[in-house]
Amino acid sequence: MKISWVIGFTAVAAFSLSSCSMFQVNRTSSDSFEIRAENKSITKLSSNDHNVVIGLSIDTLLEERWQKDRDLFKAAVERLGAQIEVQAANGDDAKQIAQAENLISQGVNVLVVVPHNAEVSSAIVDKAHKAGIKVISYDRLIVNADVDLYISFDNEKAGELQAKAITAKAPKGNYVLIEGADTDNNAHMFKKGQMNILKPLVEKGDIDIVFDQSTKEWKPANALANMELALRANRNQIDAVVAANDATAGGVIQALEGQQMAGKIPVSGQDAELAAAQRIVEGTQTMTVYKPIKKLAETAAELAVKMARGENVHADRKVNNKKIDVPSILLEPIAVDKWNMNDTIIADGFHKKEDVYKNVNSSNAK
């Protein structure tokens, strides 16, 4: 079979701004890197134990996932004896840059950024470095910038987990790819991982990718529209859907419900949102990729406070961001379906059992 591509393109504003890093990155072994703070003054605030201030510039708080990250990160920073300032742009690039400038002007010691647009946010790194402030890229990698540290999950592996789960359910047939926002570097990493699994099956002729579309802003409404288009274009002859996250999966499943197809074809997801966990035990979503964000948030908080206090930080990986190989710490994602729901998401306390199983027979919650 051949790949029948229907591809959407999103125009991305590109910034290529030079930055001067606050750090020297020294290779300490074949796979380990040391980030050593240089003796440069910090604007307005000194970095002692009592007045370390961490700034968090976050893309959005309109999604459950990011509310959890904010709360966990804030609590971890405060437990370490530091202060935190949080500002959320809710998907507005200009607003995020303005908010980051505000945090920089306040003199935060380290700026942690969850970028809305991976390219545009390079301007934030440039502005922070000019003020002598270190930048950590959290979960999503800022590209074309001298980012000091990147902490996330192995996003390529997350994509592989999605594709493996779906191909196990539908080893042959017509596939739809509902990808993430084209402006988010993570979306590209997810797809790279997916294609590591799907491409050999395409070349073998087992599957045919009949629709492939990015989802603007990661919004479920846009995923719904894309899936409706995929169904119309293929006269409902769809055998599987690889959806990049739980928000897009929600839109996909809504479209399938409109055609009485929900639960009849496998659909992937990511982020372990409560609605997705409920859909999994109800049978309309096949799996989600669970990222233990408590570990992510607490690790990021610890590293941010260490950097603010001038302590060395060790990173065991590097990820290229189109400009430099960024020292990186990548945590392991976990594939979750109805069979290991209780042993992962519920066992970790990420969601309560009664909430996950609220719409199904209690006998399924064992």
C-alpha positions, 0 to 999 in steps of 0.5 A, a space after each residue: 500500500 502507499 501512503 496517502 497524505 493529507 497534510 496541514 501546514 502551520 506558519 511558524 514565526 521564526 526567531 534566530 537570536 543569539 544568546 550568551 550563556 551563563 554556563 560552561 558545559 563540561 563533558 564529564 564522561 561519555 554520557 554525562 555533562 556538568 553545568 557549572 555556573 560562572 561568577 556573574 552578578 544576578 540582577 536585583 536579587 542575591 542567590 542565598 538560601 533566603 531570597 532565591 526566586 524562581 520564575 515560571 513562565 508557562 504556556 497555559 493553565 487552561 489544561 488540567 495537565 499544566 495546572 498539575 505541573 504548576 502546583 507540583 513545581 510551586 510546592 517543590 520550590 517552596 519546600 526547598 526554601 525558595 520563592 516562586 513567581 508564576 505567570 501563564 500566557 494561555 497560548 498567547 506568544 506576545 503575552 508570554 514574552 511580555 510576562 517573561 520580561 516582567 519576571 526578568 525585570 523582577 530579578 528572578 534568579 532562574 527562569 523556567 519556561 514552558 514555551 507556547 511556541 518553540 521558535 518564538 520563545 528563543 527571544 525569552 532566552 536571549 532576554 534572560 541571558 542579557 540580564 544574567 539569568 539562567 533558563 531551563 526549558 521545561 517539558 517542551 524544548 525551546 529551539 534556536 537558542 542557547 538554552 541552559 538546561 532541558 528537562 522533560 520526558 523521552 518524547 520520542 519514546 512516548 511516540 513509540 509507545 503510542 504507535 506500538 499500542 495501536 499497531 498491536 490492536 490494528 496491525 493492518 489497515 487505514 491509519 489516521 494521524 492526529 498530531 499536536 501543534 506544529 509550533 511545539 517541538 514535542 509534537 515533532 518528537 512524538 511523531 518521530 517516535 510514532 514513525 519509528 514504528 509505523 514506517 516499516 509497516 507502511 513499507 511492508 504494505 500492512 498499513 496505509 496512512 490515509 490522513 495526517 494533520 497537525 492540531 493547531 494549539 492542541 485544541 480538541 475542537 481542532 482535532 474534532 474538525 480534523 477527524 471529521 474531515 478524515 472520516 469524510 475523505 475516507 468514507 469512514 474506512 478508518 482502522 486506527 487513529 494515532 492521536 498525539 495527546 489526550 486532548 486531541 484524542 477527546 476530539 477524535 473520539 467525539 468525531 467517532 461517536 458521531 459515526 457510531 464508531 467510538 470503541 470500535 477502532 483503537 485511539 492513542 493519547 498522552 498525559 493521563 488526563 482524568 477524562 482520558 483515563 475514564 475513556 480508557 476504562 469505558 473502552 473508547 480510548 485504547 491507551 494514554 502515555 503517563 508521564 509521572 509529572 510529580 517527578 518531572 516537577 520536583 526534579 526541575 524544582 531541585 535543579 532550578 534552585 541548585 542553579 540559582 544557588 550556584 551549585 553544579 548541575 549534572 545532565 546525562 543527555 544532550 538534545 539538539 535544538 537546531 542551534 546547540 546540543 542542550 544538556 538534558 535530563 529525560 525521564 521515562 514515560 509509561 504506556 497505560 491501558 485498562 490492564 495496568 491503570 490501577 498499577 500506575 495512574 491510580 497507584 501513584 495517586 495521580 487520579 483517584 480510583 473512584 474518579 477514574 471508574 465513576 462511569 463504569 460498573 464497580 466490578 471493573 475497578 478491581 
